[in-house]
């Protein structure tokens, strides 16, 4: 599947629904977070923070998810595309659901990011589901980024089920290349890539190249989507 944008948001109904506001839906979903399963960080790669993965929902039943290109609060605009593409590729490897990307040049992108005030009814959710042609919506923000020599990436992500507005999965995490535990996980990741035949030129490039560091971060994030029995 190619990394490509969608044509959502171009019709009158799409603009009306998206203009109706999505973030209150997201806030409502986050409010449901305590009802969802929270898995320990020890279950997935020793990540420092916990993440939500609803034990009552099977992500494989979503079929198709709209991945909105990540919003960027940093001074490095290029990192949005790099991080989104890296996550797109790693999430696809899990084979839990199909992904279609809403890129920043899509007319729908800004509406999905900004219109966060109106409470979404079930009827509007269904129309949004039809407009995006997806059963799930994956939104994210790059909260921190620093380039080499002190590579840092911070992410905040959430996956919403468009059939009921519930939060299925969510996480917030910072990856700091100076952190000893991160360095150990990079070594492990590098070894796995070597065995699979897909690897950067050398391990040092993991904390020099933004593309390779994004791949490592995306690998760890995607790992939290799948339960151990689904691996």
N, C-alpha and C positions, 0 to 999 in steps of 0.2 A: 504494500500500500504506500502510495507516495505521500510525502509531507506537503499538503496543499491546503489552501483556504477554502471556505465554503461561500455559497452565494446567499446565505441567510441574511435577513434584514433588508432585502431589496423591495419587498412588496409592502403594500399599505398596511396589511394586517400585521406583518412582522414588525414594522416600525411602531405601530400602535402598542403592540404587546410589550416590546422591549422598552418603549418610552414609559410604560406603566411602572417600571421599576423592578429590579431584581434583587437588590441587596437586602431589602427587608426579608425576602425569602431566604437569603443566605443567613441572615441573623436569626431567623426563626429556626433554620436548620441547625445552626450552631447551638441554639438554646436547647435543642434536643440531644446535644452531644452527651450529657451525662447519662442518658438512657441507652446510649450505644456502648458497645464493648470497647474497653480501653486495654490494649495489649501492652505489655511491658516492653521497654526498649531492649531488654536482654534477649527477646525473641528474634530480633532482626538486627544483626550486625553490631550490637553494642551502641546503638545511637543514643545520644545523651538524653533526649526527651521522649516521652511517650507519644503515641499516636492513636487515633480512633479508628477502629474497624468494626463496624456493626456486625455482631455475630449472628444476627437474625436475617441478614441479607447475603445472598450469593451474588457477587459481582458478575459472575458469568451469565446471569439472567438479564443483564442490561442490554446486551447485544451491541449497542453502539453508544458511544459517549462523545459529546462535543468538548474538545479541549480548547479553551480560550487562551490565546497567546498571553504569557504572563505579563502582568503589569509590572512596571519598573519604578522603584522609588529612589534609584541610585543615579549617579552622574554618568553611567556607562550604558547608553541605549542599546548597543549591540548585544549585550548579554541576554536580553529578552529572547531574541530569536535563537541564540545558541542554546540556552537552557531549555526552552520549549521543545526544540527539535530533539535534543538529547533525551529528554523525558519521553517524548513521543515514541522514539525508537525503543527505549528500554521497556516502556509499558506494553508496547506491542509484543515484545518477546514473551511476556507473561501469558499471552493468549487468553486473557480473561474477557476482553471485549474489544470491539473495533473502535478506532479513534478517527475523528474528523477534526481538523484544526480550524479554528476561527482566528485568522491572522489580524494583525493590527491595521492592515490596509483594507480590511473588510468593513463596510458601513455599519455592521452590527456590533463591532468590537467595542467602541466607545460607549454605546448604550448598555452593553453588558457590564461594563466597568463602573459606570457613573450613576445609572438610575436605580438607586437603592432605597427608595423611601416608601413606596406604596405596598401595602400588604397584598400578597398574591393569593387569589382564590384558587380553588381546585380547577375551575373552568379556565382560568388564565394559564395555570400550569400546563393543562392539556394542550392549549393552543401553542404555548412556548415549545412544548415537546414536539408538536407537529412542525413548527417553524424550523427548529433546529434539526429535525429528522433524527432525533436522538432520545434515548431514555435516561441519559445522565448528563450532567453538566460539571466539568472540572475546571475550577477557577484557581488562579494562583497569583502571588505577588513575590517579586524578588525584593526582599526587605533590606539586604546588605550585599555589597559586592566590593571587593578590593582585588586589584590585579597583583601579579608577581612584583616584588619578592614575598609579599605576605598575602597569599591567596585566601580570600574569604568569600563564601556565598551563604546568604540567608534566604530561606524560603518559607512561605506560608501558603498552604494548599488545602483545598476541600473539594470533595466529590458529592454532588447532590443528586438524589433520585428525583427525576422530574414527574414521576407518577404520584408522589405524595409529599414532595418538598423536604424529605428527611435527609439529614447528613449521614452518608454511608461511611465516609472515610475522611480523615483530616489530619494534618500534621503541621508543626512549626518547628524549624530546626536551623541551626547555623553550623556550617562546616568551615573550620579554621585550620589551614594547613600547618600551623605551628603546634597544634594540639597533638600530643603523643599518641593518643588513641586513634586519631584520624590518620596519622602516619602509618600506624600498624595496619589499619583497614585498607589503606592505599596499597601497601605491600601485598596484602591478601588478594585484593582486586587485581593487581598487576599479575600476580601468579596465575589467577584464574584466566585472565585474558591470554597469557602466554600459552596455557594448555589448550585453549580454544583456537589458537592461531590468529587471534585479533588483538593486537597490542600496539601501543605507541612505540616510538623508537627506543625509548628507555624510560625507566621508572621516574627519573628526575623530571621528565616532561609533564608528569601528572600535576606538579605544583608550579609549573612554568607556563604551560599552555592553558588558556581559559577553556578552549574546546575540550581538552582532555580532562580538566578538572570538572567541567560540566558533566561529562560522561560518567565520571566516578560518582558524582552527587546523584545523577539521574538513576544510576544503578542501585544506589542505596534507597532512594525514594521508592522506586518501582518494587523493591523487595518487600515493602510494607503493605503492598496491595494484596499479596497472595498469602493465604494461610499455609502452614507447613505441609498439610495434606494435599495442597493444590500444586506444590512445586514439582 
